[in-house]
């Protein structure tokens, strides 16, 4: 029974610390210094500004303002001389394109206004991701306008022209080719057929055996390819189909955020999370840290990183036992036996319709994982034997060999693709950098002078992907295209064009791709289709899928391979008892670090820890307590710093108590600490001072954000390992302020805001059990009766029901995975300012939309009964949440657009009012900043502009609106708010207005689905739906009467237009 | 007396111009006027009288077709037919002109009209002599007259002022003489002379005596200045009448008025977008590829500015590729906090451009801001304008819902029975501010 659970947003909430209580009472803390403190400050009298001066300044500024106000501003307007037919000023144009940076693959749609890309969304009509994307993808539009991008090619640090570069490089490369040394092209995973062809031409031009291509993934999945080679004799990754899987068991595979083609898996997974369907998938997750995927699992089992192989082996043994095949020897000491047994039982029960995946980069563990899937007969159903996935081609062994070769001097030229940054992300980056000095010709295609590029003799900056033509072949039978959506901003040239130029081919890359596709269209052979039609169709849709012929792939793991693998797994030992095990992972926002200079992503709270602008040591609260580190983080409560030492390397980082982290383990995010060598990698790359400007260390160097943990990555048996053992942690004796949004805007113990139930309860019980209506005791003529909360009202109803439009939103808590793509989409659509770490720390974050993450005990009444515990004990266990394994609920929270909005009644100037379409309107130009509305908002969704973020010095380095180039990303349909006004979710009123106008111009009613808010558009699982509640044909009007639908805090009777659907777990 | 001689010369000039106007008009006759109109309607897109354009110059056309008048009629009415007749002159002409402009289009004119055009061409005189024959003549004739008018009135004003000044001085002199005389008389009669009061004291005394009058005047003055001050304050940020100088002196009166070109022909964005848009130069070139001369030398110079911007070489009739974007000055500067959509008003609301922009086809040569663009002005219109729902499926749906469900609830909005923009939410903040 959901009602009996205790929910808590963080340890501060659970412990009800003093600061937490204070913060929850005082949403708008005035900051470090109060007005009283300021005026009584003794130093004030010493300042040079006295009262007379003040009056002079005042008089002058009033006069100046008056004079300025009277002057007619002369604004120039420069129209096109030759207007392209498809561009109309004020009307957005959309282009299908594709995002791929080696980490994320997504078919996208680019919205451009007046020729500028301003918003990215998933392409929900075409492409393998069905419209899903991550926050990293939709934020990447900002990187286009990065003012620090290289403006042109550079030769030995000086600006050069392209002809100069070309002639120099042609002769240099020719020289290397004629010498005994090799030319190495170090790239990320290349899945582009045209690029591959261009590389081939380059190879032909400079000697087939001289030119070597080495593929490197900063976060390696080489173990899977290697395991498949060992198991099936083919170094490939098959295609997984989560939509067919009834049972999904994942051992540390974060398939919702970063594992292989995650953007394809998420919608597939979410499809079967709808409890209205006949069945719901059941998801087990075994992991050491609380990952995004783990937080969504039905059953989450915490394990030690060193147990990973043993757990996989134990699951194999159980499955094999059920299937009657031979099992391998393996110790099960200390393993979570119940969890393993349940997972194996479910996997076997749904054999052929289940999926076992593993995030380990150890090929031996992956071999056993393959054996589990072959035993279950999943190949051919949930795992495709015909379709191969081509991403993650990185070969760790070749990369390590390259570093050795560079240092031995056998490499004559090193050409580094712009998507990778090995001098930053290689574990042995120091050896790589020293190796670079021994290579005669070093060249980078990076767009920024990053850690790698600054060590290169030549930099040939690549175009941004939104300025480029490109093609991709992510998996068998599916091709995707990227097209330029803006002309090149700087004097850059596409990587492929550079290669082709040096190879002597001067075709434009567009023509080149076209010719490759012409051959392709001929090869897939429908002669009746004209190529032009095929091509333009592909460009318009962004991708082409063709039927795949079935491949003959033998799917048996031989017992020799299996026993050798299991033997190696058994050899893995944990570290000493007083040491910690470490998990290195990538965060939802920053990923592998290539987006580290994107302020939208830095400011995006981590879905789990809610921390912004930093990486940290996540540690179980029990361990935190044992160390005596600060348990609670808040504005005035800094985190303790600790020194972590592992394999002879050490780093000092703040410690964050993270429920769900396995005791005895810590996890630290990769991708931080960019720009340690003061490289120009972006304005938001360095820590800023609370007063603005960059923070400098004792050597007068800019301080990086977070710490780079890539050097910690272990290289064992030729593969990179992100799990470390034997770490020593000691207190560094210092504290460090952290910006966490965990305790901001709390709901003050109103647990009723979250509702959840189990699949069996949902299927077997009436609505009253899992989603009871709120009843109020009403005393009428002395008789107390229970009345439905909807029937009790002191206000006159707004005339919106059934009349005209009534915009509403429905959010399904069952399918919301907390990925936060909606948060960045909202950021981008609504010109939300970036405020930087210091302001976030003061609870002045400006996100219109936040994802509330609630923890609760995983103890339930059913589970108590199952464990045969008394009811009293069960409830006690619910009250004492288990730190190691809390259950998690994500709840997107934004303005609820209450029909009886408490904010509207308290505004003294009627700046926030209700529209007859059900919207709670916020009028910036009327607002005088009393903040009464925010104080009266039960959902705490109103944000106040404490500063003029678009002009004030403090935000110069964090807020893109202050960068002349980055400003181009602003949505011209939305006002950029100024200081002193309140703002909040407007339900994308600009989209509603333009959608209505479109309908009026067409002379037809608004079609359901034509008006979509930015968050709903970004949601990879379609958890957010938006529409007209008064339109009886709309999807959302159906949701209104759904059994699972409830209003947040229904008991206070504010009658919101946003509703939620009860979360259903398949436990 | 210099004045008068100057005046004489102006009047003489005026008379001379008038004579010229009448003379030329009488000489030209009615046919030439018709011919001019017909020429402009049918021929001027491709032909000029004295210069080659898309087609050859028409001057001397009768001489060139001498003896083949019937063929000329036929050619003008149906060139495609004549093309294949094998006439040597036609063949020669086609060989020269077909590559440049293609075959001439058939013209819907009869033989009498062709005669009129030919007569107009034959009688045509270069611009200097032709000025009086066109509409500009009236303007030219008026201008000196107007100058003369102001000259005369100024002189008269000075004379009147002078006379008044003389009057005032003499009256003051008379008054002081009288006062002195009076005191002298009193003095001589041995009576006590009232002590001389200072002017301030006298004014005070006067005010005290006329309390009511002073009070009323003071109140009026106060009210006047309050209103003046209030208006001045309310006018801050209101740029009604703002008519900045533009890089090209585009003549709306000529284009939208005389030539009756629809506003949205050039401002086509208004059909789709929130911006009406400043037309791109390629839109100008739709017509100005052919029309490269204005009605005056100034007009021609302005047209040349378009060519300069878009890189059109008049001699070779081709684009040079040298483009210089035109930096127009934005006239209507709505603050960023307000959203306005042209398509919403022009397409959906069917509001005429003139309602907000004034009779631009008559009154403005260069565009200026006609409306105050204040919020009061906006919501006034939203209050008074009924939504045009007929024939728009969008409103059918909304309307149906009003009828079906909530008429009672909506009654308070619909007191007058019509649905104004305000009734549908046109006064709500988020309709324009977001």
Interface residues (C-beta under 8 A of the other chain):
Chain A: X69 X70 X72 X73 X74 X75 X76 X77 X78 X79 X80 X81 X82 X83 X88 X89 X90 X91 X797 X799 X801 X802 X803 X804 X805 X911 X913 X915 X916 X917 X919 X921 X922 X923 X924 X925 X926 X973 X974 X975 X976 X986 X989 X990 X993 X996 X997 X999 X1000 X1001 X1002 X1003 X1004 X1005 X1006 X1030
Chain B: X236 X237 X239 X242 X244 X269 X272 X273 X274 X275 X277 X278 X279 X280 X281 X282 X283 X309 X310 X323 X325 X326 X327 X328 X329 X330 X333 X335 X336 X337 X338 X339 X341 X343 X344 X347 X348 X391 X392 X393 X394 X395 X396 X397 X398 X401 X402 X404 X405 X406 X409 X410 X413 X424 X425 X428 X429 X430 X431 X433 X434
